[in-house]
Each structure stands twice: as structure tokens, then as C-alpha cells.
Amino acid sequence: MAQAETRHTETAETVEVTIDDEAYEVAEDATVLEAAMEHGIDVPTLCHMEGLENTAACRLCLVETEEGGDPVAACSLPVEDGLTVETDTERLRRSRRNTLELLLSENCVDCLTCEQRGGCELADLAYEYDVDMDQYEGGGGRFEPMTDNPYFQLDHDRCILCGRCVQACDEVRHNSAIGFTGRGMETKVAPPLDRSLTETECKFCGQCVDSCPTGALTAKDRLGAGREEDLETTSTICTYCGVGCRIEFKHTDDEIVDASIVDDPDTAPANGDRMCVKGRFAWDFVNDDERLTQPLIREDGELREASWQEALDYTAERLQEIREEHGADAVAGLASATCTNEENYVYQKFMRAAFGTNNVDHCARLCHASTVAGLGRAFGSGAMTNSNQEIRDADAILITGSNTTEAHPVLGLEVQEAVENGADLILVDPREIEIADDADLHLRQTGGTDIAWVNGMLNVILEEGLVEEEFVAERTENFEALKETVADYPPEKVEEIAGVDAEKLREAARMYAEADRASILYAMGITQHSSGTDNVLALANLAMATGNVGKEAAGVNPLRGQNNVQGACDLGALPDVYPGYQAVDDPEINETFEAHWDADLPEEPGLTITEMIDAARFGTVKGMYVMGENPMVSDPHLRHVEEGLEELEFLVVQDIFVSETAELADVILPAKAFAEKEGTFTNTERRIQPLTKVVDAPGDAKEDWEIVGELAERFDYPMEYDSVHEITDEIAAVTPIYGGIVADRLDEQGLQWPCEDEDDPGTKFLYADEFNRENGLGEFHGVEYLDPDEIPDDEYPFRLSTGRMLYHFHTRTMTGRSRAIMEHVPDPYVELNPEDAEAYDIEDGERIAVASRRGEIEIPAFVTDRVPEGTIFIPFHFAESAANELTNPTLDPKSKIPELKVCAARIEKLD
């Protein structure tokens, strides 16, 4: 964790202090250490970290005051007007040298030969103060290193008991998985009762490792990787969820050996000094021996290596044959939420301008298509209204359909910080997820009944006069339609529909409506329904009725699942819009893009993912070009997906591994991973951030935009970009919301759209003055509750829901190749309530059969009261027990998103 300077508000009162004969104006609430750091004065310390309580444990930051006497710890000495201190006298240097020599006599006895030099604060100070390693006879060797988890090692003999790791776990991560145990010389850092970390609440985020000033805590993949000073350091953007964390890699030219939080949290506005287990430890797939390195062509049923020229020539030939015989719309393409903005832009441009079809989609169809449709209708734009770090300042937070601490762990910490600051937290979720422990109210609704309980909250808000009348009158329209609809949803009726206690619903409505700044966080538990768009509209109604849009720390905030799903949507990887959500069937917009791209463009919207698969099954789509997507795990009703892909005349897949989808391909093209490329990602808060290349790619793998560009040349449509930055600038030229986001403006902090020109600083939160609809007003929509497409019956008595877990990601293409993750969580599971387990005579860990009307899988049972009776839950990541064998492909008619979150199922005990 960075020892960045502590910043105080400009409005704070100041005092004058003299440090090393120089006078400084500093905030009156600062310590001497903070004042020194703020003005670039180096005072050594091993226990101090910004954001943590000062402990004065290491006694290295001693300073001398004008009054004389014993030196005082600068971290615990408050400034006062006229204070004079010296930080670097000979007396202080002797004291520090002596302290270091005492530390090293008991800890890190090989300090001056340790390979951590350059990354170890203790070693750096040992060299700076020229310590004598033989000054004191020491000990060491009292403890065995703690190696009982797959992520990192704790070597007690290198631990100086500074307490930073304990504080970081407690104060930053709100976890308290470790503490001090033992007494005297037997004192050490360990989990409570000296248990294994895997038996505690530890989330293996690595915060303790990043906080350690010595080599005591070290990532296992870092061990034996050489001296720190021989490694390079590069920061880039994490490839996992939509939070958009900036991370820092230690690496050689061709291999990553470690990751950590960035040195200066100010350069990481999305995550600051925090990461999760995947970003911190699950990057090793980049180094995996199974990475694709050469193009592959299927011949006589087997894949063989081919040159790039042969593979691209063959791909172009086959796609052209299909176009000539069946038309351009006989080919469909999937772009990728893991690829950069530039790659998605070039891909959709290729499909439209070079090939001639709008059959372009990507996995947003399976996660937030209903957000784009719903918020687009209500507000005029389908994006998160506010920013990540605003969450901590909310007065009330409503979380629904989001397992925030597992799917978006860093944002979960923002929620926990808000609660510590006094915010009320309302959770609406059928499962007893982790964040329920922090909630003031947890409403456990029946799965698929979200419109009912939201309308019930609005009913209470109207009945009790909690509407923000001025906001509704001046900023919105169609409120009368909403009033008419929600009048039919009194809490008692909602209790019958959704199973939510009527009085708790009233309490939740008051808690949300009476807050000055209330924020709604939601994810796929809201969107992946046949009523997904209406679910989103209901939440938009709730925010507008209480005036919680268009101001800081409030809003309606869909949490994006993948690292660049927002950017892929923004850049036109959708069948009905060009970049910037400009409609393909608008003649003026179409004409504008034809001029920009010098091409005749199709005017009819194309097919969505699920429609592409159905069209392939029925023979109207003959070929597919898949870039970085894996529908053979991510899509519903996988038996139909497989049938559709097998019916294709030609399938080309572009990826970093042979995924489950690539196993069916006729051609596989090797792409570079996120750490091997440049470009930009757009995170969930609309922040466009630049990637930096970290390592070289293996073999002949290419960047996705380069592959697409070389394929376009074979269609006589050259896209000759000399660098990815040229694409960034072209995006700005044709995409109004990205208009000011040119390559040379982007630094590590990025810019948030809308950013209309190069003088625009970007937008922290949306709709401060008006909504993005044509008349500037937000629109209420009266939405009615309808049952899910499938509800339990005698044959299928359970409600099945699917979702994400902390340790794995999406279709496990990456985390399934991470050594530590797979050692820790190798297997799938189905959550089953203890009452249901007893009724079916099922024991925890026993393999059972789970079936729906579409298929059956075998999977271990995890017996837990996390799920209510009659409900089962399966993480969808595991191809070997694929939840999507079972899920319902029924679509929301407005957004075409499948009903992945609820279907009828049955379970069976196996012999």
C-alpha cells in the first residue's frame, strides 16, 4: 500500500511549523509526519500507512523538538503553531540505525542478501542507514512459515510485528481475518485460534501482502522470481469485473511474476488502494502454457497449425462464399466485453462496413441489455448515473439483484465504508448473501417478483407524502400514470406476491425516501428476467419519485459484470446502434456513418445473440465470427446453443485459449491477452482508462484489432491503422459521448463520458441539470407485475437461480487456468437449504442431479441456509456442471435478454 501523503481539505485551518529550518503552512489537524510527507520531507517509518490509525510501533519516525528532551514519534506528534522540529540529526540517525539493527537481529537475518531488495522497505532502510548485521546476537527460526493457503506465504521470521497487515485487514477490508497471537517473544501474526486462513473469513484480497513492509508476506508466485531491482513495474487495468481497477505488475519482458495495488492511489480513481483476489492473484493465465500461439484450421475433424496468411485467406474465402450464396445477413458476429474499446469499434465497423450486416452483438445481451433499454427509456441513457467512490458518501443504499461483495468486491467495500459512515443499507435479495451482515434491512423476496416490491415501496412513498414534489414537477413527466399503477400495490398485497413482510417494506420505503442522498445498486438479479426492462424502469421510477437522480452519491447504478461490457456497448457492439448509441435505422445517422466509413451500410437492425443461435439452428445463419466470447458456457439452454453452432457451415473463433466454443470452430485465431496490448477500457462508472502493455505475447498471437484489420483487407475494405491511438481518435470523431476522449488526453485517471470535446473534463454524475431524453425530462413508466415464465409446480418444485461467485469469473476461461484459484475452488456446487436437504436425504458434499425442462446436470450439494426453502442456486462458471444447461431462454420482449435468473427445477439424490 502506498505511503502517499495525507491530504487535508483546503478549507481547514492552518498553522505554521518549522521543519529542518524551513517554515511551512500545514493543516492544524495534521501530525508532524503528515506535514513532512506533504512537503516532500523524508522521515523513515515502517508502521505508518495512509488511511490507517497511527500506532507509533516502529519508533523510526522519531524527531527532535526545539524544547529538547527525548525524541518523539512524528506520527503521533500533532502540529501546533510555532512548533519547530528536526528530522535528520546525527542523534536520530544513530537511534534509527540501532532500531534497525535490533529488528534485524530477530527478523530478516539475511536482509542484505534477500532478493526482495528494491521492494522491501526494511531492506531499503537497512542499506540507507548502513546497518551492522552483527551488532546484536539474534534469534530467528522460532516459527515455521505459514503456507497453508494457495495465494501467499507468511514467514514469521521476517515479520517485525509492525501491525500494518492486521490494520489493513481490519480497517481497509473490514474483515479481521488476522491478528496478534501469543505473548512476548512468541508473539506473531496469525488467524484467530491459530487456524488456517482457509478456515477463516479471509477473502485472499492480498491487502495484507501489499501492506507488508518486509518480505514476511509474499505472493507464492513471486517466490524465487529474482531480485526486485531486476524486475520491471508496469500498471494497467484489471481484466475481470466492471469496476476497472488499476493494478501494478512486476514482470520480465515475457512473464508476469506478481501484482499489487498501485503505488499512488490517486492514479487509480476506480479502486484506490484496494483490489480483489482475482485481480491480485489470478493473472497467471497470461503465462499459461496452453495459450494459443498459432492459427489453427480444422482439417478432417482435427485442428492443425497454419500460418496467419493461410488462416485469414481461408476465413475470408469461406465467409465470402456464404455472403455470395446467402447474403450478408447469413453471417453473424459476436464482439467481446473483454476486448478493448478500439477492438470492439474496429470489429463492428468490419461487420457493418466491410461485410454488410448489423448482426453484431456481445454478452451485454445476457447481462445488461435490459439496463440499456430501461434506463434509456426513463433517463435517455443506459449507464451508471454516478461514480464508484460516491457510494461511500450516500445516506442510504438500496442493493438488489447484486451480490456486491462477491461480484464487485471493491464496490462492496465502498458500501461497507458508507455503512461505517452512518448510511442505512437496504438489501433485497432471496439469498442471505454476505452483504446481508451489514444491512439494516434484508427483504428476502421470492425470486422473480421485483416489480411487485418496488411498486409496493412506491405505494408507501405516495401514501405517506414522501415524494420529492419539486423534482417530480420540474424534472419529470408521466407521473400520473405511475400513481395509477402503484395504487394497486399496497404492502399487504405485495406480501402475498413477493413474500416480503408488509411492515418491513414500509420501513424500507421510508428509509430510502427520507435519505438526503439515496443510491440504488443493482446487477443481473434485476436484469436477467423476462421482465428485465420493466424491473429497471421500476427502479428508475423509485429514484425519480424521491429526487435521487442528478446529484452526487445518489442515482441508479447498474454494476457491469465484465471489464469492458460498458465500452463494448458504447462502441456499437450491438445490433441496433452505431457507436454512441446512434440508431442504425435512423436515415440521417446512417448517412453520417456512410460518409465517415466510406461504405454502404445496412439500415435494418441485426440479430441478438439468442436470435443468432436460433437462426443457426434453423439454417438462416450459416456462418459466425466470434471474438473473445464463449456462448457454450454463458448462454441459456446450452443444448440449443451447441445444436446451433454445429449446424453452421463455418465458425471462426478468435481467443486466447481453446474455449468450449472454440472446440467447435473451423478456424481458431490466437489473440493477445489484456496485459499484452494497448487501448482503452470503459468501466462501470463510464470511465475510459488506458491500458499499458506489460509483457510480450506468446508465439504469433496478435491484437484483436490487428486481426480484424487484416481480415478486412481481404474484403477490399482496408482499415490501415498505424497504432491503436489512431482508432481512439477515430472513435472520438464519430461518437459524440466520447468526443473529447482523444488518445493524448488520456492519463492514468482516465475520463468519464459524456465528454463532448477536448475542453470537457468529463462527467462525474449524470443528469445534474436535465435528462438525456429529447425534452430533457425523465419519464415515469407504470409497469405491472407478471409471473416469471416458469414457476415451480409438482414436477419441478424448485426455483433455480444462477449467478457469480468471488473466486471465479464468467466462463472460467481465465480463472480456470489460475493455479491458486483452482487449488482453492476447483469444483462447482448447488446451494440447497437444510430443510430441503433433509427432505431429500441429501448430505453436504454429496453429488446430486439437478434438472429442468431443458436438461440435467450432476453437481455436489452445498447445504446452507443462504438460500430459502424451495430455492436452489448454482454459480454459472463451470462448464463441467453447467448451470446454463438448465436455464430458460425465454426473452424479455423489449431487450431480448434471457430469463437466466429464475426457472423451475427439480433435484434428485443419486445412488
Secondary structure by P-SEA (a helix, b strand, c coil): ccccccccccccbbbbbbcccbbbbccccccaaaaaaaacbbbbbccccccccccccccccbbbcccccccccccccccccbbbbbcccaaaaaaaaaaaaaaaacccccccccccccccaaaaaaaaacccccccccccccccccccccccccccccccccaaaaaaacccccccccccccccccccccccccccccccccccccccccccccccccccccccccccccbbbbbbbbcccccbbbbbbbbccccccccccccccccccccccccccccccccccccccccccbbbbbcccbbbbbcaaaaaaaaaaaaaaaaaacccccbbbbbbccccaaaaaaaaaaacccccccccccccccccaaaaaaaaaacccccccccccccccccbbbbcccccccccaaaaaaaaaaaaabbbbbbbccccccccccccccccccccaaaaaaaaaaaaaaaacccaaaaaaccccaaaaaaaaaccccaaaaaaaccccaaaaaaaaaaaaaccbbbbbbccccccccaaaaaaaaaaaaaaaacccccccccbbbbbccccaaaaaaacccccccccccccccaaaaaaaaaaaccccccbbbbcaaaaaaaaaaccccbbbbccccccccccaaaaaaaaaaaccbbbbbccccccccccccbbbbbbccccbbbbbbccccbbbbbbbccccccccccaaaaaaaaaaaaccccccccaaaaaaaaaacccccccccccccccccccccccccccccccccccccccccccbbbbbbbbbbcccccccccccbbbbbbcccccccccccccccaaaaacccbbbbbbcaaaaaaacccccbbbbbbcccbbbbbbbbccccccccbbbbccccccccccccccccccccccccccccccbbbbbcc
